[in-house]
Amino acid sequence: MQVVPVFVVSLKTASDRRAALKSHLDDLGIQFEWIDAIRGDALSPQYRQEVNPTGNMSPGQLGCYLSHIHIYERIIEQALPVALVLEDDTVLHPSVKNLVATGCQHLEFDYCFLGSDDRGDAGFVFYNAATPAPLSKAHLSYPLSSGPFCTHAYLITLEGAKKRLACAYPARSAIDHYHHLPYTPRLMAVVPMLAFVNELSAVQSMSSLNWSGLQTMARKYWWYYPLRDVLKLKGLKKWLACRHTRFPHPGQWRPFESAFRVVRTRWLKEHTDAS
């Protein structure tokens, strides 16, 4: 019996993404529930004005925001101690099946990311290697300096859902922005990461990003994100940021890695079968 419920956010029309993720999760033996994502561009102007009066969020951001908020409402309605939220371009490490099957050893967090970006609305994200907490027998989680971008794979507790829902409206910023919240969320992440993106992440379903055709094509390949990071001197920038960042408390703060690493579902299936 699976202990941790899994919700997958996906547009009803995203048939390719849904088929790929269903096959992947079925191979892992993970039970899940589809949550039909909201298309921001299908919302009426009046409703968008009601939930986001400042109008600072794009239709894609607003649709994504509302989709995740609705999951938090479900968590509260069902009094779920913790849930795993996925987006439909996610690729999970095979060991995640054991995590959802046995549950979390501790729930002293609001969000615990299985994979995310290495920066957020407050800048680069770092983790405190001095204070690991066992999430399961096989996984350690670490406190984060701030919240990362990307919501393709994260655990959220009942307490975390209640806190976020209490200040959900009016919507002020994207769902993966935390710096503006009226409280300090307890943010943790599993290191090394357990969730990546598949090649279908190049097809923007809910994002407001306007990629060029060439860039969209390149994003399907494993080398795109590492090459981009090298060209942007990301390693050097992280090192400099780590030296000058004022961390919440003393510790062994280390740069967080990015989950933007394309892992093809075929390779993952072979890896899963081998394990």
Summary of the structure (lengths in Angstrom):
residues: 275
radius of gyration: 18.0
end to end distance: 20.4
largest distance: 52.4
contacts: 878
relative contact order: 0.18
helix: 36%
strand: 19%
